[in-house]
Amino acid sequence: MSIVTKVLGLFLGNKYERDIKEINPFVEKTHIEFNKLQDLSNDRLRDRTLELKKRILDYIKEDEAEIASLREKSEKEDDVYKKEEFI
């Protein structure tokens, strides 16, 4: 290794260290959520999963309705160029 590489490594760190620093917050959040769910029974986990699915569906309901509306308009349109406007 050249001296320049070593000096840059001291200031910037190596790729491994940068990658670890980048993903560390996500790992910590995952551990926190794991600890919350660890003590739940299988039945409670199933209930929790259903609750989360419902929240997700409620959150995307408007977007899904808009997509369905645009799809319907697109299917009724014969002109290909006008169909692209809906996409």
Secondary structure as UniProt FT lines:
FT   HELIX           3..12
FT   HELIX           15..37
FT   TURN            38..39
FT   HELIX           42..76
FT   HELIX           80..86
//
